[in-house]
């Protein structure tokens, strides 16, 4: 084979390779290609293997269909209260139409940046600094709405808009820090006062409940004590009524209480009550009657009690009562001697007779 033929073969092979390369195109996933035939839009290539007409169709640079993130540098914006702040924003967008983004806008990123800046100035210009710092969500929502409407015809969908930072001037930041410090001090003072107030209220409430409980306990104690005393008095009265004591026993008890009244180192002068004479007269009369009763009469009375069915304990009790009466007679005699210095004759005689009868009874 001659040299000229070899050269022709190499040239033909090179042309075939070039034609094949311009005819067969592979579009990656999440990419799109715009095909122009003779300078006019022909079609949009989708991911996969595709064939174009060489030297007639031209494939423009592939367009990325994934969500993209663009961070714009801080832009100076003036608020409604004439405070200049720097706002740094981030934009998330996705290309939805390769043809529109290719032919509707020359530089999509620059167009989005300028549209973001103008929209921010429009929104922030109607808000104060405090509203700007506390209304990021509202600003993001309004900004996204405006950008999405404007970029829709460009084949771009704005997904999210975020404000990275809002930087007021240094003097404003210092004043805001002082304000926040004063506000926190005020809140701390209020909380402290509220705590002291609640503590005092709880303490007073506790003291009130404690006083009420103590008063209730004291009242219950007094009621129970009064009920106990009333029950004791009722028991004593019932016992006295059940024993059926005569005036002699009551007078004797009265005489027994006199030494207790006169007891004590401070009692230099003892005044005898006027009722004592009547008590002594009553005791003398009662004991005088007992003295005039013979032993046979007393035995007859005892036999009568026994015949009525009374037990021996009752009989013994009555005998003990008679012995106590005799002792009371002796006490009356002694008391009469101490009071008047003389002993009534009838009382003395009756007392001696009763002692003799008691001795005879004990011997039997």
C-alpha positions, 0 to 999 in steps of 0.5 A: 500500500502506498503512502498516499493511500495510508494518509487517506485512510487515516483522514477518513477514520478521523472524520468518522470518529469526529462525526460519531462523537458529534452524533452520539451524546450521553446526558448524565443524570440530573442534567439537561441539554438544549439542542439548537439546529441551525441556530434555533431551539430544537429540543431539550435532551434528557438523561441517557443516550441520544443522537443528534445531527452532526454539523447541524445540531449544536448542544449548548452547555449542560444545565444542572437540575439539582437544587443549588445554594447561593450565598450572597454577600452582606448588603446594606439595608436601611430600616424604617427608623433610619438604622443601616444594617448589613444582611447576609442571605442564602438562597436555595433554588432549582432549575425546572425548565432548561429552555427558559433558563437558557433563553429568558435570562442572560445571567440567572445568578446575577439576576437572582442576587439583584432581585434579592437585594431590592426585595430585601430593601423594600421589605426591611424599609417598612420595618423598624430595627427591633421588628427586623431582628425579631421577624426573620420568618416573616421576612423569609416568607415574603422574600421567597414569595416575591422571588418565586413569582419573579423567577417562575418565568425564568424556569427557576423555582426558589425553594427557600430564602434564609437570612444568615445574619443581621448586623446593626452598627456597633453603637446600636449593638452596644445600646441594645446590650445595655437595654437587654442588661437592664431588662434582665436586671428588671426581670430578676428584681421582679422575680425576686420580689415575686418569690419573696411575696409568695414566701411571705404569703405561704408563711402567713398561710401556714401560720394562719392554719397553725393558729386555727389548728391550735385553737381547734385543738384547744377548743376540743381539749376544753370540750373534752375536759368539760365533758370529763368533769361533767361526767365525773360530777354526774357520777359522783352525784349519782353515787351520792343519790345511790348511797342515799346519805343523810344529813349527818354524813354530809355534816361530817364531810363538812367538818373534815374539810375545815382543817384543809381550809385552815391549813397553810403557813400564811393563815394567821387568822381563821374565821369560822363560817356562820354556817358551821353552827348550823352544821354542828346543830344538825350533827348534834341533833342527828347524833342525839337521836341515834344516842337515844336509840337503844341497842335492841332497836338498832338490832331490830332495824338490822333484822328488818333490813335482812328480812327485806332481802338485803345482802350481808354486804349492805348490812355491813355497809350500814353498820360501817355508816353507824360507826362513821356517825359515832366518829362524827359525833366525836369530831363534833364534840371536839370541834364544839370544844375548840369553837365555844370552849364548852361541850353541850351536855346532851351531846356529851351524854349522847356521845358517851352512850353511843360509845358504850353501845358501840363497844357492846356491839363490837364485843357481841 
